[in-house]
Amino acid sequence: MIESHQTHLDSPKIPADQLNSSAEVRFIYTDTLKNLFQKNNHILIAPSQQTPNPETFLNTLKAHPKIYQASMSRQIAADLPANIELKDEPKDWFIKTADFGDDYDRVLQHRDGEYTQLLEDIARYHEIFQQGYDKIILLRPPTYTGYDIQLTAAMQCLGYTKEQFQFIIVQPIKLYAFHKANQKIHPIPDLATEELISAIGMDALRWYSLCTPLTSIAPINISTAGQANDSLHRVQSAHYRCCQLLQQAKQETGTEVRPPLPIAEKLDSLLQVVPKILEQSADEIAPHLLTQHLEAISETCHQWLDSLSLTPPDSTLLLTTKQTIFDLLVNILDITAPEPSN
């Protein structure tokens, strides 16, 4: 029995009419993660929106070894001369985020009684974990100027690992174009969203946005993206060729049975590991692993089909290849898979 994982994907919505840059365009394509998770037995259920009481939550933390009350953070106190005493100074409640990569400890409650946003946030995410979630993933666009390091560190103070609580800022797209005059590829300024989509098409924009780790800048050459023989075209054309040959096989009878070619065996092995690649892509929040495997499948498929000459291919392998490419392209990456007309 396959164990299911209950995952909370926290991703702010950016309406299409409010997209201001290619950076934000790339961020909205992370909706692919939902398809990827659901394909790999991750249950995506929105938790209750009830906001925990920060006072109640802080009271449960006051005896926690990572929480302390002081007039200043331990980092500032350590820099003061030894003869300075602050016994009567008002005190704040701190959390030891510096133990997990933050610059210094952060305040949860100020001395005047005001609670911080950090306390409210960790109270909310702690409550979500208490509802039975195995993992929380926070996705933010590159324009986000928040506090991912301190929030992640605070959750680690509470005992949650980086695998359980992941804060991911999706890096932007970097555009390039071929300059005919000097025959070189150069970076170009950002394009308006409509102009970018018009230049390379929605499929290519989504494909290249997902070809690079979400935490790395995605390079897109608008001179070649979406054109013949680019990586997306090779994947789509592999699907198209499989469809063509399957149609042809339906019309032919008495096809010759032949032993499989070595390249066919390689293709079959690539298809066999697709479930493992899907699982790894979901676990590592890495859709680029899926696009890379699709490229490998399509390249091997083209080599196999090129080697067939006039001999009819193995229809079972053809069908499996066609269905696999279709499923990964359409049902997970939300990219079209062209088919020949009947």
URURKA-V814426 format. One record per residue. SS is DSSP state (H for helix, E for strand, - for the rest). PHI is phi in degrees with one decimal (none if undefined). NEAR is the number of other C-alpha atoms within 8 Angstrom. Layout:
BEGIN
SS/PHI/NEAR
SS/PHI/NEAR
END
This chain:
BEGIN
-/none/2
-/-79.8/4
-/-74.6/5
-/-91.2/7
E/-122.2/10
E/-95.6/12
E/-117.5/13
E/-105.5/12
E/-101.5/9
E/-98.3/8
E/-138.0/7
-/-63.1/6
-/-85.1/5
-/-118.5/8
-/-57.5/6
H/-56.5/5
H/-78.5/4
H/-112.1/6
-/-71.4/11
-/-105.3/7
-/-156.0/10
H/-65.9/14
H/-61.1/12
H/-71.6/14
H/-60.1/10
H/-63.5/14
H/-61.0/13
H/-69.4/9
H/-75.8/10
H/-70.8/8
H/-61.2/7
H/-58.2/11
H/-59.9/10
H/-61.5/9
H/-62.8/11
H/-65.4/13
H/-64.4/12
H/-64.4/10
H/-70.2/8
-/-115.2/9
-/66.1/10
E/-93.3/11
E/-88.4/10
E/-102.3/11
-/-126.2/7
-/-67.9/5
-/-72.3/7
-/-62.3/5
-/-90.4/4
-/-64.4/4
-/-87.7/5
-/-64.1/10
-/-76.1/7
H/-63.7/10
H/-65.4/6
H/-62.1/8
H/-65.6/10
H/-62.7/9
H/-60.6/7
H/-73.8/8
H/-98.4/8
-/-62.4/8
-/-96.1/6
-/-70.9/7
-/-64.1/5
-/-95.8/8
E/-118.2/12
E/-149.5/9
E/-113.7/8
E/-158.5/10
-/-76.5/9
-/-156.6/8
-/-65.5/11
H/-64.9/7
H/-68.9/8
H/-68.2/8
H/-60.6/8
H/-67.1/6
H/-86.8/6
-/-81.0/7
-/-59.1/5
-/-65.3/4
-/-87.3/4
-/-90.6/6
-/-117.3/4
-/-127.7/6
-/-62.3/4
-/-97.4/4
-/-72.5/6
-/-58.6/7
-/-123.3/10
E/-106.1/13
E/-98.4/13
E/-112.2/14
E/-122.5/13
-/-82.2/13
H/-67.5/15
H/-64.5/10
H/-72.0/8
H/-129.4/10
-/97.5/9
-/-79.2/11
-/-66.8/6
-/-158.9/9
-/-65.8/13
E/-111.1/10
E/-83.7/11
E/-101.6/13
E/-139.6/12
-/-73.5/12
-/-63.6/9
-/-85.1/4
-/96.0/6
-/-75.9/7
E/-87.2/10
-/-89.5/10
H/-61.9/7
H/-60.3/9
H/-61.5/12
H/-62.8/11
H/-68.7/9
H/-69.0/11
H/-64.3/12
H/-65.8/10
H/-71.9/9
H/-62.4/8
H/-63.0/9
H/-62.8/11
H/-61.8/11
H/-67.4/7
-/-83.5/7
-/104.3/7
-/-73.6/12
-/-88.6/9
E/-150.7/13
E/-123.1/14
E/-121.9/13
E/-101.3/11
E/-106.8/12
E/-136.4/12
-/-71.8/12
-/-66.4/12
-/-77.7/6
-/-68.8/7
-/-117.1/5
-/-83.3/4
-/-126.9/6
H/-60.4/7
H/-66.9/8
H/-71.2/11
H/-66.6/11
H/-63.6/12
H/-64.1/14
H/-63.5/13
H/-67.1/12
H/-68.5/11
H/-59.3/13
-/-83.0/7
-/101.4/6
-/-90.3/9
-/-85.5/8
-/-64.9/8
-/-73.2/6
-/-80.9/10
E/-125.6/13
E/-119.5/11
E/-111.4/10
E/-120.7/10
E/-97.4/11
-/-73.6/13
-/-73.5/13
-/-78.5/14
E/-84.8/12
E/-115.9/10
E/-92.2/12
E/-132.7/13
E/-151.0/11
E/-82.3/10
E/-98.6/9
-/-62.6/6
-/-60.9/4
-/-108.7/5
-/59.0/7
E/-131.2/7
E/-92.1/8
E/-126.3/8
E/-66.6/8
-/-127.6/7
-/-64.0/5
-/-61.3/8
-/-105.9/8
-/-60.0/9
H/-54.0/11
H/-62.3/6
H/-67.0/8
H/-65.5/11
H/-63.2/10
H/-64.7/7
H/-73.2/7
H/-123.7/12
-/90.3/10
H/-65.9/7
H/-61.3/9
H/-65.9/11
H/-64.2/12
H/-67.0/12
H/-57.8/12
H/-72.8/11
H/-67.6/11
H/-99.3/13
-/-79.0/12
-/-117.0/10
-/-49.5/11
-/-60.3/11
-/-89.5/8
-/-119.0/9
-/-64.6/11
E/-97.4/14
E/-81.1/9
E/-130.4/10
E/-91.7/10
-/-71.2/10
-/-76.2/7
-/-121.4/8
-/-61.2/11
-/81.7/11
-/-95.2/8
-/-58.1/7
-/74.0/7
-/-76.9/10
H/-62.5/7
H/-65.6/11
H/-60.3/11
H/-64.5/13
H/-68.4/14
H/-64.5/11
H/-71.0/9
H/-63.9/13
H/-62.8/16
H/-61.6/12
H/-65.7/8
H/-61.6/12
H/-62.0/11
H/-59.6/10
H/-69.2/9
H/-66.3/11
H/-64.2/8
H/-64.5/8
H/-64.5/10
H/-66.4/7
H/-89.1/6
-/-105.7/7
-/-122.3/6
-/65.0/4
-/-66.9/6
-/-74.2/6
-/-90.4/4
-/-136.4/4
-/-65.4/4
-/-66.6/7
-/-75.6/7
H/-54.9/6
H/-67.6/9
H/-68.1/11
H/-65.3/9
H/-63.9/9
H/-62.5/12
H/-61.6/9
H/-66.8/8
H/-65.2/11
H/-69.9/11
H/-65.7/7
-/-92.3/8
H/-55.8/9
H/-56.9/7
H/-67.2/7
H/-65.0/11
H/-61.4/12
H/-63.4/9
H/-65.2/10
H/-61.6/14
H/-71.4/13
H/-64.3/7
-/-96.7/6
-/50.3/7
-/-135.4/12
H/-62.0/14
H/-64.5/11
H/-64.4/11
H/-71.6/12
H/-65.1/11
H/-63.9/9
H/-69.9/11
H/-62.2/11
H/-61.5/12
H/-63.6/9
H/-62.5/12
H/-66.5/12
H/-64.8/11
H/-67.5/11
H/-62.3/12
H/-61.0/9
H/-63.0/9
H/-64.7/12
H/-67.1/9
H/-66.8/7
-/-86.2/6
-/-76.4/9
-/56.3/6
-/-97.5/4
-/-77.7/6
-/-59.7/8
-/-82.4/7
-/-73.0/7
H/-65.2/8
H/-64.7/6
H/-66.6/9
H/-58.6/12
H/-65.0/10
H/-62.7/9
H/-64.4/12
H/-60.0/12
H/-67.1/8
H/-66.6/9
H/-61.1/12
H/-61.4/11
H/-62.8/9
H/-70.1/11
H/-69.1/12
H/-84.0/11
H/-80.9/9
H/-112.1/10
-/-85.8/11
-/60.4/8
-/-120.9/9
-/-69.7/8
-/-121.9/11
-/-59.6/8
-/-129.3/8
-/-68.9/7
-/-74.8/3
-/-73.4/2
END
